């Protein structure tokens, strides 16, 4: 009874008569029930379905979770767990690499148990793997910390696929290590038989050094092989728990495809070298075979230009048809008069490392150099270059409205090439990309006044 009294007092004070008050209360309860009905049927923020639980927890401090259906809530939890598993296992792999260096390599080096050459033989490029792991882990950790700081408890803003693709140069480093693995183990076996002090050191380490968890050096040396074969599995788990609308979905799939292709490539190389072991095999499909060929071409291209791997970006690659016109009059006659041959073409860009000094430098953008590498289709299982790479800084790239299925690349004072793809849209894409870098780097920019003369003196420029 007391509740109604206090309500009456309030009404009297507010000057609202009894009738309007009842109407207002009815309307309020109607509004509330329609709001509740809406609440019950509002779409899930992740999948858009309208099967949210009716009893929404209004006190739920994490509002975003309240806007999810049961399936998506579970999926987000799975995604968070698989993202954390990726990062935590990367950290423990890094710990194993640190043990290899701190507990084996450095003490063996300091005690003179092995020569520098023997250490190199046993430990291969372990330092490169350590550096890559540290950088990779630092970025992953920063992303996780930032997500938590911004209140993203589900780690939805963490894009593992994107980060993995940025660190794709880890894969060739793993390849180097994997391919040297069997010779490393053979060397270690031979040295252990030969050197008593080495044998004693390894035994004492395994039994008395608690950091080693009673594991021997051979087990630790397997860590990079185990890690690289685990990536596809870890990425699959994240992909499974990531909706197609998530900005990282495409990158995750691309990352998984890249790593699987690299493993396939390592297996192929291993077989070629007559080794018996192979990494976990994957289903053979044409896309994988294609990517394995691409890896080989990238290696050929990189060897040719001699750039550092971590400073190189492969902007475009694929087959193009190429012709070398005998004179500048070919446009009038059309591209049918030209003799085209199939080519594998790679557009490589050399990026400057971003450091304080380069930020101050007056040069625009981080691109240092760009080249086109032209590779003939495979002959006797090997790729051969058509010629030395075309430096885009010395080229003028043009297209002609009368021949819109091709574009022309003129190397200043040297040769002219006509390119086309079987797909016209792709021909235009190649043209835009190549033109962009030739313009950005063109040495002719320094002789801007000379540019009109070059353009005028090209034989096929028409009025």
C-alpha positions as CSV (number, residue, x, y, z in Angstrom):
1,X,0.0,0.0,0.0
2,X,2.8,2.4,0.9
3,X,4.1,2.3,-2.7
4,X,0.8,3.7,-4.1
5,X,0.7,6.5,-1.6
6,X,4.1,7.7,-2.5
7,X,3.2,7.5,-6.1
8,X,0.1,9.6,-5.4
9,X,2.1,12.2,-3.7
10,X,4.5,12.4,-6.6
11,X,1.6,12.8,-9.0
12,X,0.0,15.5,-7.0
13,X,3.4,17.3,-6.9
14,X,3.9,17.0,-10.6
15,X,0.5,18.4,-11.3
16,X,-0.5,15.5,-13.6
17,X,-4.1,14.4,-13.2
18,X,-5.0,10.7,-12.6
19,X,-6.3,10.0,-16.1
20,X,-3.3,11.2,-18.2
21,X,-1.0,9.4,-15.7
22,X,-2.7,6.1,-16.4
23,X,-2.5,6.6,-20.1
24,X,1.1,7.5,-19.9
25,X,1.8,4.4,-17.8
26,X,0.1,2.2,-20.3
27,X,2.0,3.8,-23.2
28,X,5.3,3.3,-21.2
29,X,4.6,-0.4,-20.7
30,X,3.6,-0.8,-24.3
31,X,6.8,0.9,-25.4
32,X,8.8,-1.3,-23.0
33,X,7.2,-4.5,-24.3
34,X,7.7,-3.5,-28.0
35,X,11.3,-2.7,-27.1
36,X,11.7,-6.1,-25.5
37,X,10.2,-7.7,-28.6
38,X,12.6,-5.8,-30.7
39,X,15.5,-6.8,-28.4
40,X,14.4,-10.4,-28.8
41,X,14.5,-10.1,-32.6
42,X,17.3,-7.7,-33.3
43,X,19.9,-9.2,-35.6
44,X,23.1,-10.6,-34.3
45,X,26.0,-8.2,-35.1
46,X,28.2,-11.0,-36.5
47,X,25.9,-13.1,-38.7
48,X,22.7,-11.0,-39.0
49,X,20.5,-13.8,-37.8
50,X,17.6,-12.9,-35.6
51,X,17.7,-15.8,-33.1
52,X,19.1,-13.9,-30.1
53,X,18.1,-15.2,-26.6
54,X,15.0,-13.3,-25.3
55,X,16.4,-12.8,-21.9
56,X,19.1,-10.2,-22.8
57,X,21.3,-9.3,-19.8
58,X,20.9,-5.5,-19.6
59,X,23.6,-5.3,-16.9
60,X,26.0,-7.0,-19.3
61,X,29.0,-4.7,-19.2
62,X,30.3,-5.9,-22.5
63,X,27.4,-4.7,-24.7
64,X,28.8,-6.2,-27.9
65,X,28.6,-9.7,-26.5
66,X,24.9,-9.1,-25.7
67,X,24.3,-8.3,-29.4
68,X,25.5,-11.8,-30.5
69,X,23.6,-15.0,-31.1
70,X,24.7,-18.1,-29.2
71,X,26.5,-19.5,-32.2
72,X,28.5,-16.3,-32.9
73,X,29.3,-15.9,-29.2
74,X,30.8,-19.4,-29.2
75,X,32.6,-18.7,-32.4
76,X,34.2,-15.5,-31.0
77,X,35.4,-17.4,-28.0
78,X,36.9,-20.0,-30.3
79,X,38.5,-17.3,-32.4
80,X,40.0,-15.6,-29.4
81,X,41.4,-19.0,-28.1
82,X,42.9,-19.9,-31.5
83,X,44.5,-16.4,-31.9
84,X,46.0,-16.7,-28.4
85,X,47.2,-20.2,-29.2
86,X,48.9,-18.9,-32.3
87,X,50.7,-16.2,-30.3
88,X,51.6,-18.3,-27.3
89,X,53.0,-21.2,-29.3
90,X,55.1,-18.6,-31.3
91,X,56.4,-17.4,-28.0
92,X,57.3,-20.9,-26.8
93,X,58.9,-21.7,-30.1
94,X,61.0,-18.5,-29.6
95,X,61.9,-19.8,-26.2
96,X,63.3,-23.1,-27.7
97,X,65.3,-21.0,-30.2
98,X,66.7,-19.0,-27.4
99,X,67.7,-22.2,-25.6
100,X,69.5,-23.5,-28.7
101,X,71.6,-20.3,-28.8
102,X,72.1,-19.6,-25.1
103,X,72.5,-23.2,-23.8
104,X,74.2,-24.9,-26.7
105,X,75.6,-22.6,-29.4
106,X,77.3,-19.9,-27.3
107,X,78.8,-22.3,-24.6
108,X,80.1,-24.6,-27.4
109,X,81.6,-21.6,-29.1
110,X,83.1,-20.2,-25.9
111,X,84.7,-23.5,-24.9
112,X,86.0,-24.0,-28.4
113,X,84.3,-27.4,-28.7
114,X,83.6,-26.8,-32.4
115,X,85.1,-24.6,-35.0
116,X,83.1,-21.7,-36.5
117,X,82.6,-23.8,-39.6
118,X,81.3,-26.8,-37.6
119,X,79.0,-24.6,-35.6
120,X,77.6,-23.2,-38.9
121,X,77.1,-26.7,-40.1
122,X,75.2,-27.9,-37.1
123,X,73.2,-24.8,-36.3
124,X,72.6,-23.5,-39.9
125,X,70.8,-20.2,-40.1
126,X,69.4,-20.3,-36.5
127,X,70.2,-16.7,-35.9
128,X,68.1,-15.6,-38.8
129,X,65.2,-17.6,-37.4
130,X,65.7,-16.0,-34.0
131,X,65.6,-12.5,-35.4
132,X,62.5,-13.2,-37.4
133,X,60.7,-14.8,-34.5
134,X,61.5,-11.9,-32.2
135,X,60.2,-9.3,-34.7
136,X,57.1,-11.4,-35.5
137,X,56.3,-12.0,-31.9
138,X,56.8,-8.3,-31.0
139,X,54.2,-7.2,-33.6
140,X,51.8,-10.0,-32.5
141,X,52.1,-9.0,-28.9
142,X,51.6,-5.3,-29.6
143,X,48.4,-6.2,-31.5
144,X,47.0,-8.3,-28.6
145,X,47.9,-5.6,-26.0
146,X,46.4,-2.9,-28.1
147,X,43.2,-4.8,-28.6
148,X,42.8,-5.4,-24.8
149,X,43.7,-1.7,-24.1
150,X,40.9,-0.6,-26.5
151,X,38.4,-2.9,-24.7
152,X,38.3,-5.4,-27.5
153,X,38.2,-8.5,-25.2
154,X,37.4,-10.8,-28.1
155,X,40.5,-9.8,-30.0
156,X,38.3,-9.1,-33.1
157,X,40.7,-6.3,-34.2
158,X,43.7,-8.6,-34.2
159,X,44.5,-9.6,-37.8
160,X,46.9,-12.6,-37.7
161,X,46.7,-13.2,-41.4
162,X,47.7,-9.7,-42.3
163,X,50.7,-9.8,-39.9
164,X,51.7,-13.2,-41.2
165,X,51.8,-12.0,-44.8
166,X,54.0,-9.0,-43.7
167,X,56.4,-11.6,-42.4
168,X,56.2,-13.9,-45.4
169,X,60.0,-13.7,-45.7
170,X,60.1,-16.1,-42.7
171,X,59.3,-18.9,-45.1
172,X,62.5,-18.9,-47.2
173,X,64.4,-18.7,-43.9
174,X,62.6,-21.9,-42.7
175,X,63.3,-23.4,-46.1
176,X,67.0,-22.9,-45.7
177,X,66.9,-24.5,-42.3
178,X,64.8,-27.4,-43.3
179,X,66.9,-28.2,-46.4
180,X,70.1,-28.3,-44.3
181,X,68.5,-30.3,-41.5
182,X,69.6,-33.8,-42.5
183,X,73.2,-32.7,-43.1
184,X,73.2,-30.8,-39.8
185,X,72.1,-34.0,-37.9
186,X,74.7,-36.1,-39.8
187,X,77.4,-33.7,-38.9
188,X,76.4,-33.6,-35.2
189,X,76.4,-37.4,-35.1
190,X,79.9,-37.6,-36.7
191,X,81.3,-34.9,-34.4
192,X,79.8,-36.6,-31.3
193,X,81.6,-39.8,-32.2
194,X,84.8,-38.0,-32.8
195,X,85.0,-35.5,-29.9
196,X,84.8,-36.8,-26.3
197,X,84.4,-33.3,-24.8
198,X,81.4,-32.6,-27.0
199,X,79.8,-35.9,-25.9
200,X,80.4,-35.1,-22.2
201,X,79.0,-31.5,-22.6
202,X,75.8,-32.7,-24.4
203,X,75.2,-35.4,-21.8
204,X,75.7,-33.1,-18.8
205,X,73.5,-30.5,-20.4
206,X,70.7,-32.9,-21.0
207,X,70.8,-34.4,-17.5
208,X,71.7,-31.4,-15.3
209,X,70.6,-28.3,-17.1
210,X,67.0,-27.7,-15.9
211,X,66.3,-25.2,-18.7
212,X,66.4,-28.1,-21.2
213,X,63.6,-30.1,-19.6
214,X,65.8,-33.3,-20.1
215,X,65.6,-32.9,-23.8
216,X,68.8,-33.3,-26.0
217,X,70.2,-30.9,-28.6
218,X,68.7,-32.9,-31.5
219,X,65.1,-32.4,-30.1
220,X,65.7,-28.7,-29.9
221,X,67.1,-28.6,-33.4
222,X,63.8,-30.0,-34.7
223,X,61.8,-27.0,-33.3
224,X,61.9,-24.9,-36.6
225,X,60.6,-27.9,-38.6
226,X,57.8,-28.5,-36.1
227,X,56.9,-24.9,-36.0
228,X,56.7,-24.4,-39.8
229,X,54.5,-27.5,-40.3
230,X,52.2,-26.3,-37.5
231,X,51.4,-22.9,-39.1
232,X,48.7,-24.3,-41.5
233,X,46.9,-26.1,-38.7
234,X,46.9,-23.0,-36.4
235,X,45.8,-20.7,-39.3
236,X,43.0,-23.2,-40.2
237,X,41.7,-23.0,-36.6
238,X,41.5,-19.2,-36.8
239,X,39.9,-19.3,-40.3
240,X,37.2,-21.7,-39.0
241,X,36.3,-19.3,-36.2
242,X,36.4,-16.1,-38.4
243,X,33.4,-14.9,-40.3
244,X,33.7,-14.2,-44.0
245,X,32.9,-10.5,-43.3
246,X,35.9,-10.1,-41.1
247,X,38.6,-7.9,-42.7
248,X,41.3,-10.6,-42.0
249,X,39.4,-13.5,-43.6
250,X,41.1,-13.2,-47.0
251,X,44.5,-12.6,-45.6
252,X,44.2,-15.7,-43.4
253,X,43.3,-17.9,-46.3
254,X,46.2,-16.4,-48.4
255,X,48.6,-16.9,-45.5
256,X,47.6,-20.6,-45.2
257,X,47.9,-21.1,-49.0
258,X,51.4,-19.5,-49.0
259,X,52.7,-21.6,-46.1
260,X,51.3,-24.8,-47.6
261,X,52.9,-24.1,-50.9
262,X,56.2,-23.4,-49.3
263,X,56.1,-26.7,-47.4
264,X,55.2,-28.4,-50.7
265,X,58.2,-26.7,-52.3
266,X,60.5,-27.8,-49.4
267,X,59.3,-31.3,-49.9
268,X,60.0,-31.1,-53.6
269,X,63.6,-29.8,-53.0
270,X,64.2,-32.4,-50.4
271,X,63.3,-35.2,-52.8
272,X,65.5,-33.7,-55.5
273,X,68.4,-33.8,-53.1
274,X,67.8,-37.4,-52.4
275,X,66.8,-37.0,-48.8
276,X,64.4,-39.6,-47.3
277,X,62.5,-37.3,-44.9
278,X,59.8,-35.0,-46.0
279,X,57.6,-32.5,-44.1
280,X,53.9,-33.3,-43.6
281,X,52.5,-33.6,-47.1
282,X,49.5,-31.8,-48.4
283,X,46.9,-32.6,-51.0
284,X,48.4,-32.0,-54.4
285,X,46.3,-29.6,-56.4
286,X,47.0,-27.5,-59.4
287,X,46.9,-24.2,-57.4
288,X,49.6,-25.6,-55.1
289,X,51.7,-26.7,-58.0
290,X,51.2,-23.2,-59.6
291,X,52.4,-21.6,-56.3
292,X,55.4,-23.9,-56.1
293,X,56.4,-22.8,-59.6
294,X,55.9,-19.1,-58.4
295,X,58.2,-19.7,-55.5
296,X,60.9,-21.1,-57.8
297,X,60.5,-18.1,-60.1
298,X,60.8,-15.7,-57.2
299,X,64.0,-17.3,-56.2
300,X,65.4,-17.1,-59.7
301,X,64.3,-13.4,-59.9
302,X,65.8,-12.6,-56.5
303,X,69.1,-14.3,-57.4
304,X,69.2,-12.3,-60.6
305,X,68.6,-8.8,-59.1
306,X,70.7,-9.6,-56.0
307,X,68.5,-7.6,-53.6
308,X,67.9,-8.4,-49.9
309,X,64.9,-10.6,-49.5
310,X,63.3,-8.5,-46.8
311,X,63.6,-5.4,-48.9
312,X,61.9,-7.0,-51.9
313,X,58.2,-6.9,-52.8
314,X,56.7,-9.0,-55.5
315,X,54.1,-6.7,-56.9
316,X,52.8,-8.8,-59.8
317,X,53.7,-12.1,-61.4
318,X,52.2,-14.3,-64.1
319,X,52.4,-15.1,-67.8
320,X,52.3,-12.4,-70.4
321,X,52.8,-12.4,-74.1
322,X,55.7,-10.4,-75.4
323,X,56.8,-9.2,-78.8
324,X,59.6,-7.0,-80.0
325,X,58.4,-4.8,-82.9
326,X,60.9,-4.4,-85.7
327,X,60.0,-0.7,-86.1
328,X,57.8,1.9,-84.7
329,X,55.1,1.5,-87.4
330,X,53.5,-1.6,-85.9
331,X,50.6,0.4,-84.3
332,X,49.3,1.4,-87.7
333,X,49.3,-2.3,-88.8
334,X,48.0,-3.5,-85.5
335,X,49.3,-6.1,-83.1
336,X,48.3,-9.0,-85.4
337,X,51.5,-8.3,-87.3
338,X,53.7,-8.9,-84.3
339,X,55.1,-12.3,-83.2
340,X,54.2,-12.9,-79.6
341,X,55.9,-15.5,-77.3
342,X,54.7,-16.6,-73.9
343,X,56.8,-15.3,-71.0
344,X,56.7,-15.4,-67.2
345,X,57.0,-11.8,-66.0
346,X,57.6,-10.7,-62.4
347,X,57.4,-7.1,-61.3
348,X,59.8,-6.6,-58.3
349,X,60.1,-3.5,-56.2
350,X,63.0,-2.8,-53.8
351,X,61.7,-1.0,-50.7
352,X,63.9,1.2,-48.5
353,X,63.9,0.1,-44.9
354,X,61.9,2.7,-43.0
355,X,64.3,4.3,-40.5
356,X,64.6,7.7,-39.0
357,X,67.2,8.8,-41.6
358,X,65.0,7.8,-44.5
359,X,62.0,9.7,-43.1
360,X,64.1,12.8,-43.2
361,X,65.4,12.2,-46.7
362,X,63.9,14.3,-49.4
363,X,63.2,11.3,-51.7
364,X,59.5,10.6,-52.1
365,X,58.2,7.2,-51.0
366,X,60.1,4.2,-49.9
367,X,60.6,2.7,-53.4
368,X,64.3,2.4,-54.2
369,X,64.2,0.4,-57.4
370,X,61.8,-1.5,-59.6
371,X,62.5,-4.1,-62.3
372,X,60.7,-6.4,-64.7
373,X,62.2,-9.9,-64.7
374,X,61.4,-11.8,-67.9
375,X,61.6,-15.6,-67.6
376,X,61.1,-18.1,-70.4
377,X,58.8,-21.0,-69.7
378,X,60.5,-24.0,-68.2
379,X,63.0,-25.9,-70.3
380,X,64.6,-29.1,-69.0
381,X,63.0,-28.4,-65.6
382,X,64.9,-25.1,-65.2
383,X,63.9,-21.5,-65.7
384,X,66.0,-19.3,-67.9
385,X,66.0,-15.5,-68.2
386,X,65.2,-13.9,-71.5
387,X,67.6,-11.1,-70.8
388,X,68.8,-9.1,-67.9
389,X,66.0,-7.4,-65.9
390,X,64.4,-4.2,-67.3
391,X,65.0,-1.3,-64.9
392,X,61.8,0.7,-64.8
393,X,63.7,3.9,-64.0
394,X,65.0,3.7,-67.6
395,X,61.7,2.9,-69.3
396,X,58.8,4.8,-70.7
397,X,55.5,2.8,-70.6
398,X,52.7,3.8,-72.9
399,X,49.5,2.6,-74.3
400,X,47.8,3.4,-77.6
401,X,44.0,3.8,-78.1
402,X,44.3,2.1,-81.5
403,X,45.8,-1.0,-79.8
404,X,44.1,-1.2,-76.5
405,X,44.8,-4.9,-75.9
406,X,48.5,-4.2,-75.6
407,X,50.9,-1.7,-73.9
408,X,54.4,-0.8,-74.9
409,X,57.5,-0.5,-72.8
410,X,60.5,1.5,-74.4
411,X,63.8,1.2,-72.7
412,X,65.5,4.5,-73.3
413,X,68.1,4.3,-76.1
414,X,67.7,0.5,-76.3
415,X,64.8,-1.7,-77.2
416,X,61.0,-1.6,-77.3
417,X,58.7,-4.4,-76.0
418,X,55.0,-4.9,-76.6
419,X,53.1,-6.8,-73.8
420,X,49.7,-8.3,-73.5
421,X,47.7,-10.6,-71.4
422,X,45.0,-13.0,-72.8
423,X,42.6,-11.0,-70.5
424,X,42.3,-7.4,-71.5
425,X,41.5,-6.1,-68.0
426,X,44.6,-7.8,-66.7
427,X,46.7,-6.2,-69.5
428,X,45.5,-2.8,-68.2
429,X,46.3,-3.8,-64.6
430,X,49.8,-4.7,-65.6
431,X,50.1,-1.5,-67.5
432,X,49.0,0.7,-64.6
433,X,51.3,-1.0,-62.1
434,X,54.4,-0.9,-64.4
435,X,53.7,2.7,-65.4
436,X,53.3,3.7,-61.8
437,X,56.8,2.6,-60.8
438,X,58.5,3.8,-64.0
439,X,57.0,7.3,-63.3
440,X,58.0,7.2,-59.6
441,X,61.6,6.2,-60.4
442,X,62.1,7.6,-63.9
443,X,65.6,9.0,-64.4
444,X,64.0,11.0,-67.2
445,X,62.3,13.1,-64.5
446,X,65.6,14.7,-63.8
447,X,65.7,15.7,-67.5
448,X,62.2,16.8,-67.6
449,X,62.8,19.1,-70.6
450,X,64.1,16.1,-72.5
451,X,60.8,14.2,-72.1
452,X,58.9,16.0,-74.9
453,X,61.8,15.4,-77.2
454,X,61.8,11.7,-76.4
455,X,58.1,11.5,-77.0
456,X,58.3,13.4,-80.3
457,X,61.2,11.3,-81.6
458,X,59.5,8.0,-81.1
459,X,58.7,6.9,-84.6
460,X,55.1,5.9,-84.1
461,X,53.8,9.1,-82.4
462,X,51.1,10.4,-84.7
463,X,49.8,14.0,-84.9
